[in-house]
Amino acid sequence: MVNLEPNQERLRQRREEVMKIALRARKFSEEQLTREISDFLRFAFSLRNIEILWDQEEEKEHVD
């Protein structure tokens, strides 16, 4: 059974990581921000090319 309760310590760590990244990004030049956005968009579009392979039992469940 999977525990669906959020891990509070991990949430706190993730919030701290996001804040550090946001503070770092405030110092970026326009060129750096443009490069970051471009890299992210390239990554996001590359996800469209990923094919999810289900094993045979799971595939039967997803067909219905």
N, C-alpha and C positions, 0 to 999 in steps of 0.2 A: 504494500500500500504506500502511496506517495503522500507525504505531508505537504499540504497546500498552505500552511501558515507561513507568512513571510519571515525571513531571517532578519531580525532587527539589526543585528550587528553588521550584516552585509549591506543592508539598506543605508545605514549610517556611513559606511565606507564608500559606497557608490556615490552618495550625495557629496561627500568630501572630494572625491575624484572629479566629479562634474564641476564643482565650484573652482577647483584648481585649474582645470582646463579652460573654464570661462574667463577666469582672471588672466591667464596667459594669453588668450585670444584677444583680449582688449588691447594688447600692445602690438598686435599685428599691423603691418602696413596694408594698404589696399591690394598690393600685388600678392602678399602672403594670403590674405583672406580669399582672393580670387582663386589662388592655387588650391587652397584647402577645399573650397566649394567645388571646384572642378574635379578634384580627386574623389570627393564624396559622391558626386553625381556619376562619375565613371564607374565607381564601385556599385552604386545602386543599380545602374543599367546592366552591369555584368550579372547581377542576380537573376535577371530574366532568362539567362542562358543555362541556368542550373536546372537539371532535370532531377526530380525526386524519384528515387527508386524504392518502391514498397516491396516487402517480401510477399509471397503469394497469399498468405492468410490475411495480411493487412489490406491487400489490394481488394479482396472480396468484400471487406467491410466498407471500403471507400467507394465502391461501385454503387452501392445501394442508395 
